[in-house]
Amino acid sequence: METISEIVEMDHLNHARFESWHFSQDFCITCGMCSSSCPVSGIDGFDPRKLVRMVSLGLEDQVIEARWPWICTMCAKCEHVCPMEINIPAMVRNIRGLRDREKVPGILHKGLAAALETGNNLGLPKEDFVFILEDVAEEIKEEPGFEDFSVPIDKQGAKLLTTIHNKLVNTHTEDLKHWWKIFHAAKEDWTVPSDNWEGTNWGLFTGDDESMKIMAGRIAENMQRLKIETLMWPE
Protein backbone atom coordinates (compact mmCIF):
# COMPACT_ATOMS: atom_id res chain seq x y z
CA MET A 1 0.00 0.00 0.00
CA GLU A 2 1.47 3.32 -1.02
CA THR A 3 1.68 6.23 1.40
CA ILE A 4 -0.62 9.08 0.41
CA SER A 5 0.09 12.54 1.71
CA GLU A 6 -2.98 14.15 0.12
CA ILE A 7 -5.67 15.13 2.63
CA VAL A 8 -9.14 13.93 1.69
CA GLU A 9 -12.15 15.72 3.12
CA MET A 10 -14.48 13.29 4.91
CA ASP A 11 -17.57 14.71 3.22
CA HIS A 12 -16.03 13.94 -0.18
CA LEU A 13 -15.95 10.21 0.55
CA ASN A 14 -18.68 7.81 -0.52
CA HIS A 15 -19.44 6.31 2.89
CA ALA A 16 -22.42 4.45 1.48
CA ARG A 17 -20.39 2.58 -1.15
CA PHE A 18 -20.06 -0.61 0.91
CA GLU A 19 -22.92 -0.18 3.37
CA SER A 20 -24.77 -3.16 1.83
CA TRP A 21 -21.93 -5.48 2.87
CA HIS A 22 -22.90 -7.48 5.93
CA PHE A 23 -19.49 -7.55 7.57
CA SER A 24 -20.09 -4.93 10.32
CA GLN A 25 -17.12 -2.90 9.10
CA ASP A 26 -18.68 0.29 10.47
CA PHE A 27 -18.47 -1.13 14.00
CA CYS A 28 -14.66 -1.29 13.97
CA ILE A 29 -13.15 0.38 17.06
CA THR A 30 -9.56 0.14 15.70
CA CYS A 31 -8.46 -1.76 18.79
CA GLY A 32 -5.75 -3.61 16.86
CA MET A 33 -6.70 -7.13 17.97
CA CYS A 34 -6.94 -8.20 14.33
CA SER A 35 -3.53 -6.77 13.51
CA SER A 36 -1.86 -8.44 16.48
CA SER A 37 -3.29 -11.86 15.56
CA CYS A 38 -2.68 -11.63 11.79
CA PRO A 39 0.19 -13.89 10.60
CA VAL A 40 1.04 -11.53 7.73
CA SER A 41 0.53 -8.21 9.49
CA GLY A 42 3.29 -5.78 8.56
CA ILE A 43 4.10 -7.27 5.16
CA ASP A 44 4.10 -4.30 2.78
CA GLY A 45 2.60 -2.38 5.69
CA PHE A 46 -0.49 -4.61 5.79
CA ASP A 47 -2.78 -3.84 8.71
CA PRO A 48 -6.24 -5.50 8.77
CA ARG A 49 -7.82 -2.72 10.81
CA LYS A 50 -6.70 -0.12 8.25
CA LEU A 51 -8.29 -2.16 5.47
CA VAL A 52 -11.53 -2.36 7.47
CA ARG A 53 -11.53 1.39 7.95
CA MET A 54 -10.88 1.98 4.26
CA VAL A 55 -13.97 -0.08 3.43
CA SER A 56 -15.98 1.77 6.08
CA LEU A 57 -14.93 5.10 4.57
CA GLY A 58 -15.87 3.97 1.06
CA LEU A 59 -12.38 4.17 -0.44
CA GLU A 60 -13.35 1.94 -3.35
CA ASP A 61 -10.49 2.46 -5.81
CA GLN A 62 -7.85 2.26 -3.11
CA VAL A 63 -9.01 -1.07 -1.65
CA ILE A 64 -9.57 -2.67 -5.06
CA GLU A 65 -6.16 -1.71 -6.41
CA ALA A 66 -4.30 -2.43 -3.15
CA ARG A 67 -2.08 -5.47 -2.71
CA TRP A 68 -3.26 -5.88 0.87
CA PRO A 69 -6.33 -8.06 0.13
CA TRP A 70 -4.05 -10.52 -1.68
CA ILE A 71 -1.54 -10.67 1.17
CA CYS A 72 -4.30 -11.82 3.54
CA THR A 73 -4.43 -15.61 3.96
CA MET A 74 -8.11 -15.57 5.02
CA CYS A 75 -7.13 -17.73 8.01
CA ALA A 76 -9.85 -15.97 10.11
CA LYS A 77 -7.69 -15.40 13.20
CA CYS A 78 -8.67 -11.73 13.01
CA GLU A 79 -12.37 -12.55 12.95
CA HIS A 80 -11.95 -14.89 15.91
CA VAL A 81 -10.43 -12.22 18.16
CA CYS A 82 -12.43 -9.21 16.92
CA PRO A 83 -14.58 -7.88 19.80
CA MET A 84 -17.05 -6.48 17.26
CA GLU A 85 -17.25 -9.81 15.38
CA ILE A 86 -16.34 -8.24 12.04
CA ASN A 87 -15.98 -10.90 9.33
CA ILE A 88 -12.73 -9.58 7.91
CA PRO A 89 -11.86 -12.66 5.77
CA ALA A 90 -15.24 -12.50 4.00
CA MET A 91 -14.78 -8.76 3.51
CA VAL A 92 -11.36 -9.38 1.97
CA ARG A 93 -12.86 -11.97 -0.36
CA ASN A 94 -15.49 -9.48 -1.52
CA ILE A 95 -12.77 -6.94 -2.22
CA ARG A 96 -10.92 -9.52 -4.32
CA GLY A 97 -14.09 -10.13 -6.28
CA LEU A 98 -14.16 -6.47 -7.35
CA ARG A 99 -10.71 -6.68 -8.96
CA ASP A 100 -10.64 -6.93 -12.76
CA ARG A 101 -10.04 -10.61 -13.49
CA GLU A 102 -7.04 -9.89 -15.70
CA LYS A 103 -5.44 -8.02 -12.79
CA VAL A 104 -5.80 -10.87 -10.30
CA PRO A 105 -2.21 -11.47 -9.13
CA GLY A 106 -0.18 -14.62 -9.68
CA ILE A 107 -1.55 -17.71 -11.39
CA LEU A 108 -4.94 -17.74 -9.69
CA HIS A 109 -7.05 -16.36 -12.52
CA LYS A 110 -5.28 -18.36 -15.23
CA GLY A 111 -5.52 -21.51 -13.13
CA LEU A 112 -9.21 -20.95 -12.54
CA ALA A 113 -9.80 -20.38 -16.25
CA ALA A 114 -8.00 -23.67 -16.95
CA ALA A 115 -10.10 -25.44 -14.32
CA LEU A 116 -13.35 -24.20 -15.83
CA GLU A 117 -12.24 -25.45 -19.23
CA THR A 118 -10.56 -28.74 -18.30
CA GLY A 119 -11.70 -29.63 -14.77
CA ASN A 120 -8.41 -28.89 -13.03
CA ASN A 121 -6.17 -25.89 -12.38
CA LEU A 122 -3.26 -27.43 -14.28
CA GLY A 123 -5.17 -28.09 -17.48
CA LEU A 124 -3.90 -31.67 -17.16
CA PRO A 125 -5.42 -34.04 -19.76
CA LYS A 126 -7.49 -36.92 -18.40
CA GLU A 127 -5.18 -39.61 -19.75
CA ASP A 128 -2.16 -37.98 -18.10
CA PHE A 129 -4.00 -37.72 -14.80
CA VAL A 130 -4.98 -41.39 -14.87
CA PHE A 131 -1.42 -42.38 -15.82
CA ILE A 132 0.00 -40.48 -12.81
CA LEU A 133 -2.47 -42.08 -10.39
CA GLU A 134 -1.75 -45.56 -11.68
CA ASP A 135 1.99 -44.93 -11.61
CA VAL A 136 1.83 -43.89 -7.95
CA ALA A 137 -0.29 -46.98 -7.23
CA GLU A 138 2.41 -49.18 -8.78
CA GLU A 139 4.99 -47.63 -6.45
CA ILE A 140 2.78 -48.40 -3.44
CA LYS A 141 2.40 -52.01 -4.59
CA GLU A 142 6.15 -52.45 -4.26
CA GLU A 143 5.96 -51.85 -0.49
CA PRO A 144 5.49 -54.78 1.91
CA GLY A 145 1.85 -55.31 2.82
CA PHE A 146 0.49 -53.39 -0.18
CA GLU A 147 1.10 -55.96 -2.91
CA ASP A 148 -2.60 -56.04 -3.83
CA PHE A 149 -3.06 -52.26 -3.83
CA SER A 150 -4.75 -50.50 -6.74
CA VAL A 151 -6.26 -47.06 -7.13
CA PRO A 152 -10.04 -47.21 -7.75
CA ILE A 153 -10.93 -44.65 -10.42
CA ASP A 154 -14.60 -43.82 -11.14
CA LYS A 155 -15.82 -46.70 -8.97
CA GLN A 156 -19.60 -46.77 -8.95
CA GLY A 157 -21.23 -47.02 -5.53
CA ALA A 158 -18.09 -46.54 -3.47
CA LYS A 159 -18.62 -45.27 0.05
CA LEU A 160 -16.21 -42.33 -0.18
CA LEU A 161 -15.10 -39.99 -2.96
CA THR A 162 -11.94 -37.96 -2.51
CA THR A 163 -10.86 -34.91 -4.49
CA ILE A 164 -7.20 -34.21 -5.22
CA HIS A 165 -5.16 -31.02 -4.85
CA ASN A 166 -3.50 -30.22 -8.18
CA LYS A 167 -0.02 -30.13 -6.63
CA LEU A 168 -0.40 -33.81 -5.66
CA VAL A 169 -0.26 -34.82 -9.31
CA ASN A 170 2.29 -32.19 -10.21
CA THR A 171 5.10 -31.76 -7.69
CA HIS A 172 3.99 -33.70 -4.58
CA THR A 173 2.94 -37.13 -5.84
CA GLU A 174 4.52 -38.74 -2.77
CA ASP A 175 1.86 -37.10 -0.64
CA LEU A 176 -0.84 -39.11 -2.41
CA LYS A 177 0.53 -42.27 -0.86
CA HIS A 178 -0.27 -41.34 2.74
CA TRP A 179 -4.03 -41.11 2.23
CA TRP A 180 -4.16 -44.11 -0.06
CA LYS A 181 -2.23 -46.36 2.31
CA ILE A 182 -4.54 -45.38 5.16
CA PHE A 183 -7.56 -46.20 2.99
CA HIS A 184 -6.06 -49.54 2.09
CA ALA A 185 -5.17 -50.46 5.67
CA ALA A 186 -8.64 -49.44 6.88
CA LYS A 187 -10.27 -51.40 4.03
CA GLU A 188 -12.09 -48.23 3.03
CA ASP A 189 -14.36 -48.34 -0.02
CA TRP A 190 -13.18 -45.23 -1.90
CA THR A 191 -12.69 -43.79 -5.34
CA VAL A 192 -11.23 -40.89 -7.30
CA PRO A 193 -13.09 -39.25 -10.22
CA SER A 194 -11.21 -39.03 -13.50
CA ASP A 195 -13.04 -35.85 -14.57
CA ASN A 196 -13.38 -32.63 -12.56
CA TRP A 197 -11.17 -34.01 -9.80
CA GLU A 198 -9.71 -30.67 -8.74
CA GLY A 199 -9.89 -30.13 -4.98
CA THR A 200 -8.62 -26.55 -4.93
CA ASN A 201 -11.37 -24.06 -5.69
CA TRP A 202 -9.61 -20.90 -6.80
CA GLY A 203 -13.02 -19.29 -7.33
CA LEU A 204 -13.18 -19.15 -3.52
CA PHE A 205 -9.78 -17.52 -3.17
CA THR A 206 -10.30 -14.95 -5.93
CA GLY A 207 -13.79 -13.86 -4.88
CA ASP A 208 -15.37 -15.29 -8.04
CA ASP A 209 -18.70 -16.63 -6.76
CA GLU A 210 -19.99 -17.99 -10.06
CA SER A 211 -16.81 -19.94 -10.77
CA MET A 212 -16.73 -21.19 -7.20
CA LYS A 213 -20.26 -22.57 -7.59
CA ILE A 214 -19.35 -24.27 -10.87
CA MET A 215 -16.31 -25.97 -9.34
CA ALA A 216 -18.21 -27.11 -6.24
CA GLY A 217 -21.16 -28.18 -8.39
CA ARG A 218 -18.95 -30.46 -10.47
CA ILE A 219 -17.85 -32.33 -7.37
CA ALA A 220 -21.48 -32.75 -6.34
CA GLU A 221 -22.24 -34.04 -9.86
CA ASN A 222 -19.43 -36.59 -9.54
CA MET A 223 -20.97 -37.86 -6.32
CA GLN A 224 -24.37 -38.20 -7.96
CA ARG A 225 -22.95 -39.81 -11.10
CA LEU A 226 -20.94 -42.37 -9.15
CA LYS A 227 -23.60 -42.77 -6.44
CA ILE A 228 -21.24 -41.84 -3.59
CA GLU A 229 -22.57 -41.08 -0.09
CA THR A 230 -19.49 -39.46 1.52
CA LEU A 231 -17.11 -36.78 0.29
CA MET A 232 -13.57 -36.15 1.53
CA TRP A 233 -12.51 -32.74 0.29
CA PRO A 234 -8.99 -32.25 1.71
CA GLU A 235 -8.51 -28.70 0.39
C-alpha positions as YAML, in Angstrom:
chain: A
units: angstrom
residues:
- id: 1
  name: MET
  ca: [0.00, 0.00, 0.00]
- id: 2
  name: GLU
  ca: [1.47, 3.32, -1.02]
- id: 3
  name: THR
  ca: [1.68, 6.23, 1.40]
- id: 4
  name: ILE
  ca: [-0.62, 9.08, 0.41]
- id: 5
  name: SER
  ca: [0.09, 12.54, 1.71]
- id: 6
  name: GLU
  ca: [-2.98, 14.15, 0.12]
- id: 7
  name: ILE
  ca: [-5.67, 15.13, 2.63]
- id: 8
  name: VAL
  ca: [-9.14, 13.93, 1.69]
- id: 9
  name: GLU
  ca: [-12.15, 15.72, 3.12]
- id: 10
  name: MET
  ca: [-14.48, 13.29, 4.91]
- id: 11
  name: ASP
  ca: [-17.57, 14.71, 3.22]
- id: 12
  name: HIS
  ca: [-16.03, 13.94, -0.18]
- id: 13
  name: LEU
  ca: [-15.95, 10.21, 0.55]
- id: 14
  name: ASN
  ca: [-18.68, 7.81, -0.52]
- id: 15
  name: HIS
  ca: [-19.44, 6.31, 2.89]
- id: 16
  name: ALA
  ca: [-22.42, 4.45, 1.48]
- id: 17
  name: ARG
  ca: [-20.39, 2.58, -1.15]
- id: 18
  name: PHE
  ca: [-20.06, -0.61, 0.91]
- id: 19
  name: GLU
  ca: [-22.92, -0.18, 3.37]
- id: 20
  name: SER
  ca: [-24.77, -3.16, 1.83]
- id: 21
  name: TRP
  ca: [-21.93, -5.48, 2.87]
- id: 22
  name: HIS
  ca: [-22.90, -7.48, 5.93]
- id: 23
  name: PHE
  ca: [-19.49, -7.55, 7.57]
- id: 24
  name: SER
  ca: [-20.09, -4.93, 10.32]
- id: 25
  name: GLN
  ca: [-17.12, -2.90, 9.10]
- id: 26
  name: ASP
  ca: [-18.68, 0.29, 10.47]
- id: 27
  name: PHE
  ca: [-18.47, -1.13, 14.00]
- id: 28
  name: CYS
  ca: [-14.66, -1.29, 13.97]
- id: 29
  name: ILE
  ca: [-13.15, 0.38, 17.06]
- id: 30
  name: THR
  ca: [-9.56, 0.14, 15.70]
- id: 31
  name: CYS
  ca: [-8.46, -1.76, 18.79]
- id: 32
  name: GLY
  ca: [-5.75, -3.61, 16.86]
- id: 33
  name: MET
  ca: [-6.70, -7.13, 17.97]
- id: 34
  name: CYS
  ca: [-6.94, -8.20, 14.33]
- id: 35
  name: SER
  ca: [-3.53, -6.77, 13.51]
- id: 36
  name: SER
  ca: [-1.86, -8.44, 16.48]
- id: 37
  name: SER
  ca: [-3.29, -11.86, 15.56]
- id: 38
  name: CYS
  ca: [-2.68, -11.63, 11.79]
- id: 39
  name: PRO
  ca: [0.19, -13.89, 10.60]
- id: 40
  name: VAL
  ca: [1.04, -11.53, 7.73]
- id: 41
  name: SER
  ca: [0.53, -8.21, 9.49]
- id: 42
  name: GLY
  ca: [3.29, -5.78, 8.56]
- id: 43
  name: ILE
  ca: [4.10, -7.27, 5.16]
- id: 44
  name: ASP
  ca: [4.10, -4.30, 2.78]
- id: 45
  name: GLY
  ca: [2.60, -2.38, 5.69]
- id: 46
  name: PHE
  ca: [-0.49, -4.61, 5.79]
- id: 47
  name: ASP
  ca: [-2.78, -3.84, 8.71]
- id: 48
  name: PRO
  ca: [-6.24, -5.50, 8.77]
- id: 49
  name: ARG
  ca: [-7.82, -2.72, 10.81]
- id: 50
  name: LYS
  ca: [-6.70, -0.12, 8.25]
- id: 51
  name: LEU
  ca: [-8.29, -2.16, 5.47]
- id: 52
  name: VAL
  ca: [-11.53, -2.36, 7.47]
- id: 53
  name: ARG
  ca: [-11.53, 1.39, 7.95]
- id: 54
  name: MET
  ca: [-10.88, 1.98, 4.26]
- id: 55
  name: VAL
  ca: [-13.97, -0.08, 3.43]
- id: 56
  name: SER
  ca: [-15.98, 1.77, 6.08]
- id: 57
  name: LEU
  ca: [-14.93, 5.10, 4.57]
- id: 58
  name: GLY
  ca: [-15.87, 3.97, 1.06]
- id: 59
  name: LEU
  ca: [-12.38, 4.17, -0.44]
- id: 60
  name: GLU
  ca: [-13.35, 1.94, -3.35]
- id: 61
  name: ASP
  ca: [-10.49, 2.46, -5.81]
- id: 62
  name: GLN
  ca: [-7.85, 2.26, -3.11]
- id: 63
  name: VAL
  ca: [-9.01, -1.07, -1.65]
- id: 64
  name: ILE
  ca: [-9.57, -2.67, -5.06]
- id: 65
  name: GLU
  ca: [-6.16, -1.71, -6.41]
- id: 66
  name: ALA
  ca: [-4.30, -2.43, -3.15]
- id: 67
  name: ARG
  ca: [-2.08, -5.47, -2.71]
- id: 68
  name: TRP
  ca: [-3.26, -5.88, 0.87]
- id: 69
  name: PRO
  ca: [-6.33, -8.06, 0.13]
- id: 70
  name: TRP
  ca: [-4.05, -10.52, -1.68]
- id: 71
  name: ILE
  ca: [-1.54, -10.67, 1.17]
- id: 72
  name: CYS
  ca: [-4.30, -11.82, 3.54]
- id: 73
  name: THR
  ca: [-4.43, -15.61, 3.96]
- id: 74
  name: MET
  ca: [-8.11, -15.57, 5.02]
- id: 75
  name: CYS
  ca: [-7.13, -17.73, 8.01]
- id: 76
  name: ALA
  ca: [-9.85, -15.97, 10.11]
- id: 77
  name: LYS
  ca: [-7.69, -15.40, 13.20]
- id: 78
  name: CYS
  ca: [-8.67, -11.73, 13.01]
- id: 79
  name: GLU
  ca: [-12.37, -12.55, 12.95]
- id: 80
  name: HIS
  ca: [-11.95, -14.89, 15.91]
- id: 81
  name: VAL
  ca: [-10.43, -12.22, 18.16]
- id: 82
  name: CYS
  ca: [-12.43, -9.21, 16.92]
- id: 83
  name: PRO
  ca: [-14.58, -7.88, 19.80]
- id: 84
  name: MET
  ca: [-17.05, -6.48, 17.26]
- id: 85
  name: GLU
  ca: [-17.25, -9.81, 15.38]
- id: 86
  name: ILE
  ca: [-16.34, -8.24, 12.04]
- id: 87
  name: ASN
  ca: [-15.98, -10.90, 9.33]
- id: 88
  name: ILE
  ca: [-12.73, -9.58, 7.91]
- id: 89
  name: PRO
  ca: [-11.86, -12.66, 5.77]
- id: 90
  name: ALA
  ca: [-15.24, -12.50, 4.00]
- id: 91
  name: MET
  ca: [-14.78, -8.76, 3.51]
- id: 92
  name: VAL
  ca: [-11.36, -9.38, 1.97]
- id: 93
  name: ARG
  ca: [-12.86, -11.97, -0.36]
- id: 94
  name: ASN
  ca: [-15.49, -9.48, -1.52]
- id: 95
  name: ILE
  ca: [-12.77, -6.94, -2.22]
- id: 96
  name: ARG
  ca: [-10.92, -9.52, -4.32]
- id: 97
  name: GLY
  ca: [-14.09, -10.13, -6.28]
- id: 98
  name: LEU
  ca: [-14.16, -6.47, -7.35]
- id: 99
  name: ARG
  ca: [-10.71, -6.68, -8.96]
- id: 100
  name: ASP
  ca: [-10.64, -6.93, -12.76]
- id: 101
  name: ARG
  ca: [-10.04, -10.61, -13.49]
- id: 102
  name: GLU
  ca: [-7.04, -9.89, -15.70]
- id: 103
  name: LYS
  ca: [-5.44, -8.02, -12.79]
- id: 104
  name: VAL
  ca: [-5.80, -10.87, -10.30]
- id: 105
  name: PRO
  ca: [-2.21, -11.47, -9.13]
- id: 106
  name: GLY
  ca: [-0.18, -14.62, -9.68]
- id: 107
  name: ILE
  ca: [-1.55, -17.71, -11.39]
- id: 108
  name: LEU
  ca: [-4.94, -17.74, -9.69]
- id: 109
  name: HIS
  ca: [-7.05, -16.36, -12.52]
- id: 110
  name: LYS
  ca: [-5.28, -18.36, -15.23]
- id: 111
  name: GLY
  ca: [-5.52, -21.51, -13.13]
- id: 112
  name: LEU
  ca: [-9.21, -20.95, -12.54]
- id: 113
  name: ALA
  ca: [-9.80, -20.38, -16.25]
- id: 114
  name: ALA
  ca: [-8.00, -23.67, -16.95]
- id: 115
  name: ALA
  ca: [-10.10, -25.44, -14.32]
- id: 116
  name: LEU
  ca: [-13.35, -24.20, -15.83]
- id: 117
  name: GLU
  ca: [-12.24, -25.45, -19.23]
- id: 118
  name: THR
  ca: [-10.56, -28.74, -18.30]
- id: 119
  name: GLY
  ca: [-11.70, -29.63, -14.77]
- id: 120
  name: ASN
  ca: [-8.41, -28.89, -13.03]
- id: 121
  name: ASN
  ca: [-6.17, -25.89, -12.38]
- id: 122
  name: LEU
  ca: [-3.26, -27.43, -14.28]
- id: 123
  name: GLY
  ca: [-5.17, -28.09, -17.48]
- id: 124
  name: LEU
  ca: [-3.90, -31.67, -17.16]
- id: 125
  name: PRO
  ca: [-5.42, -34.04, -19.76]
- id: 126
  name: LYS
  ca: [-7.49, -36.92, -18.40]
- id: 127
  name: GLU
  ca: [-5.18, -39.61, -19.75]
- id: 128
  name: ASP
  ca: [-2.16, -37.98, -18.10]
- id: 129
  name: PHE
  ca: [-4.00, -37.72, -14.80]
- id: 130
  name: VAL
  ca: [-4.98, -41.39, -14.87]
- id: 131
  name: PHE
  ca: [-1.42, -42.38, -15.82]
- id: 132
  name: ILE
  ca: [0.00, -40.48, -12.81]
- id: 133
  name: LEU
  ca: [-2.47, -42.08, -10.39]
- id: 134
  name: GLU
  ca: [-1.75, -45.56, -11.68]
- id: 135
  name: ASP
  ca: [1.99, -44.93, -11.61]
- id: 136
  name: VAL
  ca: [1.83, -43.89, -7.95]
- id: 137
  name: ALA
  ca: [-0.29, -46.98, -7.23]
- id: 138
  name: GLU
  ca: [2.41, -49.18, -8.78]
- id: 139
  name: GLU
  ca: [4.99, -47.63, -6.45]
- id: 140
  name: ILE
  ca: [2.78, -48.40, -3.44]
- id: 141
  name: LYS
  ca: [2.40, -52.01, -4.59]
- id: 142
  name: GLU
  ca: [6.15, -52.45, -4.26]
- id: 143
  name: GLU
  ca: [5.96, -51.85, -0.49]
- id: 144
  name: PRO
  ca: [5.49, -54.78, 1.91]
- id: 145
  name: GLY
  ca: [1.85, -55.31, 2.82]
- id: 146
  name: PHE
  ca: [0.49, -53.39, -0.18]
- id: 147
  name: GLU
  ca: [1.10, -55.96, -2.91]
- id: 148
  name: ASP
  ca: [-2.60, -56.04, -3.83]
- id: 149
  name: PHE
  ca: [-3.06, -52.26, -3.83]
- id: 150
  name: SER
  ca: [-4.75, -50.50, -6.74]
- id: 151
  name: VAL
  ca: [-6.26, -47.06, -7.13]
- id: 152
  name: PRO
  ca: [-10.04, -47.21, -7.75]
- id: 153
  name: ILE
  ca: [-10.93, -44.65, -10.42]
- id: 154
  name: ASP
  ca: [-14.60, -43.82, -11.14]
- id: 155
  name: LYS
  ca: [-15.82, -46.70, -8.97]
- id: 156
  name: GLN
  ca: [-19.60, -46.77, -8.95]
- id: 157
  name: GLY
  ca: [-21.23, -47.02, -5.53]
- id: 158
  name: ALA
  ca: [-18.09, -46.54, -3.47]
- id: 159
  name: LYS
  ca: [-18.62, -45.27, 0.05]
- id: 160
  name: LEU
  ca: [-16.21, -42.33, -0.18]
- id: 161
  name: LEU
  ca: [-15.10, -39.99, -2.96]
- id: 162
  name: THR
  ca: [-11.94, -37.96, -2.51]
- id: 163
  name: THR
  ca: [-10.86, -34.91, -4.49]
- id: 164
  name: ILE
  ca: [-7.20, -34.21, -5.22]
- id: 165
  name: HIS
  ca: [-5.16, -31.02, -4.85]
- id: 166
  name: ASN
  ca: [-3.50, -30.22, -8.18]
- id: 167
  name: LYS
  ca: [-0.02, -30.13, -6.63]
- id: 168
  name: LEU
  ca: [-0.40, -33.81, -5.66]
- id: 169
  name: VAL
  ca: [-0.26, -34.82, -9.31]
- id: 170
  name: ASN
  ca: [2.29, -32.19, -10.21]
- id: 171
  name: THR
  ca: [5.10, -31.76, -7.69]
- id: 172
  name: HIS
  ca: [3.99, -33.70, -4.58]
- id: 173
  name: THR
  ca: [2.94, -37.13, -5.84]
- id: 174
  name: GLU
  ca: [4.52, -38.74, -2.77]
- id: 175
  name: ASP
  ca: [1.86, -37.10, -0.64]
- id: 176
  name: LEU
  ca: [-0.84, -39.11, -2.41]
- id: 177
  name: LYS
  ca: [0.53, -42.27, -0.86]
- id: 178
  name: HIS
  ca: [-0.27, -41.34, 2.74]
- id: 179
  name: TRP
  ca: [-4.03, -41.11, 2.23]
- id: 180
  name: TRP
  ca: [-4.16, -44.11, -0.06]
- id: 181
  name: LYS
  ca: [-2.23, -46.36, 2.31]
- id: 182
  name: ILE
  ca: [-4.54, -45.38, 5.16]
- id: 183
  name: PHE
  ca: [-7.56, -46.20, 2.99]
- id: 184
  name: HIS
  ca: [-6.06, -49.54, 2.09]
- id: 185
  name: ALA
  ca: [-5.17, -50.46, 5.67]
- id: 186
  name: ALA
  ca: [-8.64, -49.44, 6.88]
- id: 187
  name: LYS
  ca: [-10.27, -51.40, 4.03]
- id: 188
  name: GLU
  ca: [-12.09, -48.23, 3.03]
- id: 189
  name: ASP
  ca: [-14.36, -48.34, -0.02]
- id: 190
  name: TRP
  ca: [-13.18, -45.23, -1.90]
- id: 191
  name: THR
  ca: [-12.69, -43.79, -5.34]
- id: 192
  name: VAL
  ca: [-11.23, -40.89, -7.30]
- id: 193
  name: PRO
  ca: [-13.09, -39.25, -10.22]
- id: 194
  name: SER
  ca: [-11.21, -39.03, -13.50]
- id: 195
  name: ASP
  ca: [-13.04, -35.85, -14.57]
- id: 196
  name: ASN
  ca: [-13.38, -32.63, -12.56]
- id: 197
  name: TRP
  ca: [-11.17, -34.01, -9.80]
- id: 198
  name: GLU
  ca: [-9.71, -30.67, -8.74]
- id: 199
  name: GLY
  ca: [-9.89, -30.13, -4.98]
- id: 200
  name: THR
  ca: [-8.62, -26.55, -4.93]
- id: 201
  name: ASN
  ca: [-11.37, -24.06, -5.69]
- id: 202
  name: TRP
  ca: [-9.61, -20.90, -6.80]
- id: 203
  name: GLY
  ca: [-13.02, -19.29, -7.33]
- id: 204
  name: LEU
  ca: [-13.18, -19.15, -3.52]
- id: 205
  name: PHE
  ca: [-9.78, -17.52, -3.17]
- id: 206
  name: THR
  ca: [-10.30, -14.95, -5.93]
- id: 207
  name: GLY
  ca: [-13.79, -13.86, -4.88]
- id: 208
  name: ASP
  ca: [-15.37, -15.29, -8.04]
- id: 209
  name: ASP
  ca: [-18.70, -16.63, -6.76]
- id: 210
  name: GLU
  ca: [-19.99, -17.99, -10.06]
- id: 211
  name: SER
  ca: [-16.81, -19.94, -10.77]
- id: 212
  name: MET
  ca: [-16.73, -21.19, -7.20]
- id: 213
  name: LYS
  ca: [-20.26, -22.57, -7.59]
- id: 214
  name: ILE
  ca: [-19.35, -24.27, -10.87]
- id: 215
  name: MET
  ca: [-16.31, -25.97, -9.34]
- id: 216
  name: ALA
  ca: [-18.21, -27.11, -6.24]
- id: 217
  name: GLY
  ca: [-21.16, -28.18, -8.39]
- id: 218
  name: ARG
  ca: [-18.95, -30.46, -10.47]
- id: 219
  name: ILE
  ca: [-17.85, -32.33, -7.37]
- id: 220
  name: ALA
  ca: [-21.48, -32.75, -6.34]
- id: 221
  name: GLU
  ca: [-22.24, -34.04, -9.86]
- id: 222
  name: ASN
  ca: [-19.43, -36.59, -9.54]
- id: 223
  name: MET
  ca: [-20.97, -37.86, -6.32]
- id: 224
  name: GLN
  ca: [-24.37, -38.20, -7.96]
- id: 225
  name: ARG
  ca: [-22.95, -39.81, -11.10]
- id: 226
  name: LEU
  ca: [-20.94, -42.37, -9.15]
- id: 227
  name: LYS
  ca: [-23.60, -42.77, -6.44]
- id: 228
  name: ILE
  ca: [-21.24, -41.84, -3.59]
- id: 229
  name: GLU
  ca: [-22.57, -41.08, -0.09]
- id: 230
  name: THR
  ca: [-19.49, -39.46, 1.52]
- id: 231
  name: LEU
  ca: [-17.11, -36.78, 0.29]
- id: 232
  name: MET
  ca: [-13.57, -36.15, 1.53]
- id: 233
  name: TRP
  ca: [-12.51, -32.74, 0.29]
- id: 234
  name: PRO
  ca: [-8.99, -32.25, 1.71]
- id: 235
  name: GLU
  ca: [-8.51, -28.70, 0.39]
...
